[in-house]
Amino acid sequence: MDGNTVQAAQIIGAVAANDFSVWALFLKADIIVKAVMVFLFIASIWCWAIIVEKILRLRKLNSSAEAFESSFWSGGSLDALHDRIGAHPADPMSAVFSAAMREWRRSVDGGGVRDSSSSLMERIDRVMHVTVSREIERIERQMTILASTGSTAPFVGLFGTVWGIMNSFQAISITKNTSLAVVAPGIAEALFATALGLVAAIPAVIAYNKLSKDLDRYAARLDDFSSEFSAIILRQMEGRQ
């Protein structure tokens, strides 16, 4: 066995002796790289919690909207439906309906339908528009966290990678040894930071795009309902004149 073969065997044995498991890479990492890994891990868990919560909430909102629309278009009394919903509607579509009905009832009770029907419609439309905007803003909370994580996590992971590679070069300078056994652990830690950045960013970007489309679709559903309800109120007002 020649000298090169012996040296190669020694390097392979030294690399194999190192533990490259996830936990071992974290424990061996520099304090800065550890902080990057912890930050990316927390960001990933936080994003998954937001993703699950938004998916479940949108399913519930669409189910509630279908139930409300079924009651709304059943041909029953709108006043009875409003009384059944009460002052605390359970979903955004019920909130839009309740806000419009409150404005309608105040105007009817005050005798304002005959005096200023156009201004009444403007107030009702404005109330519904404000309610839709407020409800959508409430649903969209924490979506910026997904967008921020998707755009910044790869760069945070890259920072950890650069720092880990710098540590590897420092180890080479100190030991005067350029063998793979010296360089491999630091490079592995650095690449692990990059991997964590991608693990946090990729689901966040995909979920943000998907949830944004679902939220836009739900917002359009609320806008369509407010337009249809506005037309119904207008017909009733014209019938009373």
N, C-alpha and C positions, 0 to 999 in steps of 0.2 A: 504494500500500500504506500503510494507516494505521499509527499508532503501536502500537496493540494487536496488530496482526498481526505487526509486526516483533518486538515483545517476546515473543510466543508462539513465533515461529520461533527466537528466541535461546534460550529456555528448552528447547525441544525439542532443539535442537542441543547444548546443554550436557548435558542428561540422556543423550542418545545417545552423547556423548563418554565418559561414565563406563562403566567395564567392570563389568557386573553378573554376571559368571561366579562360580561357587562359589569358586574359588581367589582371585579378586580380592576378593570380599567378605570372605574370611578374612584376607587380607593387610592390608586397609584397616581392619579392626576394631580396637577398643580392646583393650588387653592383657587386661582383665577378660572382655570378650566372646570373645576368642580362647581364654582358659582354659576358658570355658563350652563353646565349640564342640569343643575338644579332648577335654574330659571326656565330652561326649555322644557323640562319635565313637567313643572307646575303649569306652564303655559299650555302644554298639550292636554293635560287633564282638565284644565279650565275650559279650553275650547270644546272638548268632547262633552263636558257637562252642558255647555250652552247649546251645542248641536242637538243633543238628545232632548233638552227642554224645549227648544224651538220646534222640533219635529212633532213632539207630542202636543204642544200647544196649538200648532196650526191644524193638526188633525181634529182637535177638540173644537176649535173655532169654526172650521168648515162643517163639522157635524152639527154644531149649534145653529149655524146659519141655515143649514138645510131644514132643521126642525122649525126655526122661526119662519122661514119662507113658506113652509107647508101650512103653518097656522095663519100667516098673513094672507095667502092667496086662497084660503079655504072658503072665503065668502062670508065669514063671520063679521061681527061688529068690531071696528077698529078701536072704539072706545072701550069695549070689553077686553080686547087684547091688551090695550094700554093699562087698564086697571089690573089685569092679571100679571103683567110684567112688574108693575110697581115702580117705586122711585129708585130702585137699584137694579138695573138691567144686568143680566149675567154675561152678555157677550156684546161685541161692538155693534153688530147689526141691530140688536134690540136697543142699544144706547142711542143710535141714530134715530130710530123710530120714536123712542120715548122723548127725545129732545124736540123733535118736530111736533109731536102731539102736544107737548106742554105749551109750546109757543102758539099752536093752533087753538088750544082751549082757552088760553089767556085772551087771545084776540076775540074769539067767539063770545066768551063771557062778557067781555067789555064792549061788545057791539061794534068791533072794528072791521068786520068783514065787508059790510056795505060801504063803509066810509073810505077805506084805503086798501083795496084788495091787492093792488100791485105792491105796495110797501109791505103788506103782510107776507106775500110770497117771497119778497126779497129777504125778509127776516127769517122765514122758515128755511130758505135755501142757505142763508148764511149760518144759521144754527147747525144744520146738517153738515155743512162743509167743515165747520170748526170741530164738530164732534168726530167726523171721519179722520181729520188730521190728528186730533188728540189720541184717538184710539190706535191709529197706525204708528204714531210715535211711541206709544207705550209698548206695542208689540215689537218694534224694531230695537228696543233697548238691548245693549250688549252686542249688537251686530258689528259695531266698530271694533270690538275686541277680536273678532274673527278676521276682519280685514287687516288690522294692525299686526296680528300674529302671522298671517299669511305673507305679509310683505316684509316683515323685519326678522322673523325667526331664522331664515337661511343666513342672513348677514351676522346675526348673533352667533350662530353655529360656526360660521366662517372665522369670526374673531377668535373663538375657542380653538379652531384648527391652527390658525396662524400662531397663537400663543404656544400651543403644544409643540409645533414644529420648531419654534424658537428655543424651547426647552431642550428639544432633541439635539439641536446644533450646539447648545451650551454643554450638553453631556459629552458630545464628541470632542469639544474643545478641552474639557476638563480631563477626560480619560485618554485623550490622544488615540482613540480607537474608533475606526469607522466601520466596524463590523456590524452586521445586521442585528446581532444580539443587543447592541447598544442603542441603535436607532429605532428598532421595531416598536418597543413599548411606547415611546413618546409619540411616534407617528400613529400608532393604533389609538391612543387616547385622543389625539387631535382629530382623526377621522371619525371617531365616535361622536365627538361634539358636532361635527357636520351632519352626521346621520340623525342625531336628535333634532337638529334644526329642521331637517327635511320632514321628519316624522311629525313635528308640530305644525309645519307650514302647509304641507300638501292637503291634509284633511280640512284645515281651516279654509283654504282657498276654494276647494271643491264645495264644501258646505255653504260657504258664503254665497257663491254663485247660485247654487240650487235654492237656498232659502230666500235670496233676494228675488228670484223669479216667483217663488210661491207667495211671498209677501206682496209683490206687485199684482199678482193675480187676485189675491184676496182684497187688496185695496180697490182694484177695478170692480170687484163684486159689490163692495160697499158703495162705490160711486154710482154704479148702475141702479142699485136699490134706491138710493137717495133721489136719483132722477125720476124713477118710476113712481115713487111715493109723492114727489113734488107734482107730477102730472095728475095723480089721483086727487090730491088736495085742490089743485087748480080746477079740475072738473067739478068738484063739490062746491067750490066757491062760485063758479059760473052758474051752477044749478040753483043756488040760493038767491042770485041777483034777479 
